[in-house]
């Protein structure tokens, strides 16, 4: 996943009685778990919400390559280098796949990417944090891909067919990334030196809270959730997903022999869940607004890549046109 | 046994693939289109995988306690045997693709020869790599055509890229005594065949978009077969080898 705070443009969820016949027909299909396909009628707000969500998701895959690109040239062994290269390649593939799903809704990839570069479109806040050591490659795989999977597993049942199918495919690969990330950390903790173990704990300290923020604002501050849930674009609330992630991650954390930077984190037998401390929401909103540690660099890098590549794309188009003319002549 | 001649040859193959793969890693997040992010990383992945196979074999023959990782991450530049061409900085996309194409054309011809090597281990690695490099060569030659025959700007950039890189191609056609000896016993690809195939491929691809073929590069002071590299390799290795060098006792 990597979609947070996706606007629906809708203030209040309509009841079936308030809907036009076609909107009602659409909602009844959604309620009956029948997938909406590209050619089906859909409310404009549903279409726009999906475009925003899927493009945000696609942008996150592409921007998410940058913190890994920071270490791919410094991977410490041939095996780790190959693993990271394969992961990055998968992410570029996910980005392409998601942009294609988005284009089935009538959106244009270049236009949506231009919105990313102008700062209008968002991507997951997590990628605005720096990767400062090799252990971050493990922690990103384990925590960030782990958080993404919790979200995406649910999105496999999302109401829009092309998005749902994209999620099914992407989930398989991300589970693999998560296991690899965890294995990087486990190797360092079990077979590494004290310096390596310190590196792992430091990575967890820095990435723990930002990973929890990936699920977006708490339910009480998530104004778009009700409509997204009614449309079954979203299937579970931010807080439900965050809790699930914490519940499944803490035992893995303990197996590593590491701790979370949260003194309030403890098992609550009555709830059957872990309790945890309050997220620094000020930080979350600042990062979302563009004021995180790497927002400027991430967007500038992406913009520069596309701007610097303009002549390459133009050449490819010009050459293809010449070939066509030659074949036609 | 041919170890004194075979090990440097395996290092030539392994180090060239590794260094070329390392340069492709540098493109991560900076490619001109998302499709190219995928393709550049995909080609790099193939090459680093091939490098691992060659270096594992070299390490076994060396039999001095070093493994493929030790060869990749603990050797100084004077001990590296990669082609000078592949250590050159990426430059713009024209330089990157020209470098890739000139290397691929050589790599393809070498692997074709090696797939029939009398050394079964080499033949096996080469046969698998040949499938990957067949695609690499098709892709890079298509980019040479697109950029060479695309717009005025892309053509100018291609001409500049060829002018900057051509001097390093002397290594792609010149035969060392070492390789000639190995070829005579059926282990290495025949250097004369490789050189001729390389020149044919490059001439035809360049001619298809009217890119002029420079005259044959002449030998000069630097020679990767003696570990005499350009200044760029040291910096590339400093980055690539940082972690194993900084944490010599670590397990990754």
Interface residues (C-beta under 8 A of the other chain):
Chain A: X62 X65 X66 X68 X69 X72 X73 X74 X75 X76 X77 X78 X79 X80 X81 X82 X85 X86 X88 X89 X92 X93 X95 X96 X99 X134 X184 X187 X188 X191 X192 X193 X195 X196 X301 X302 X304 X305 X306 X308 X309 X310 X311 X312 X313 X314 X315 X316 X317 X318 X319 X320 X322
Chain B: X21 X22 X25 X26 X28 X29 X30 X31 X32 X33 X34 X35 X36 X37 X38 X41 X42 X44 X45 X48 X49 X51 X52 X55 X68 X69 X72 X73 X92 X93 X145 X146 X147 X149 X150 X151 X153 X154 X157 X239 X240 X242 X243 X244 X247 X249 X250 X251 X252
